[in-house]
Amino acid sequence: MKVSIDGQEHREIPSTASPLEILEAVRAEAARSGLVLTGLRVDGVEMDERAFLALSGGMSAHFSLTPVRLLIRETIAEALDYVARLKKGIEEIAGRFEEGETSAAQNRLSEAMEGLDWTLDVYERCSALTAGPSAEPEEQAFRDGLLEILNRLIGLMNGKRYPQMALVLRQELLPSVDALALMLGRLSAPQSR
């Protein structure tokens, strides 16, 4: 299989190499250059790495690489955009609890918690990839505070204390989401220089 990375043919990768050998060579090239694999096409067909590893044929493989810093910046921007929607959603959930629409509110709260988990995961992964100063004590305090809020919400839900849940959502969870947005913003600051 003929291999190209960002439009440049790589003849040092033998045409008889297995998909695993090709993928390992591309990843090694990316790591040496401070890049991340972000796209893969075989014979013009987009695919993920798992599908590529399962291939038994193909004439040419084209890999796209992106600088880690650019990927981090784009990911943080996406997470910050999501945080704005998450905050609006948490406000709506609190309103539904206050209006007695508990079933709909509980379903939406579950979705919001998944989104919050994704945002926190983005923060942790991007934080690990940036060379900025460590903020582990702040991060741990944030996680502990967030866990305490979530446990309080679970207790209130189990006790069917929905008006109190709305209060915790507005007065405790929303400020925590704001704090997470600030933490994400600090990560993106060194990337924009």
Disulfide bonds with the S-S distance in Angstrom:
none
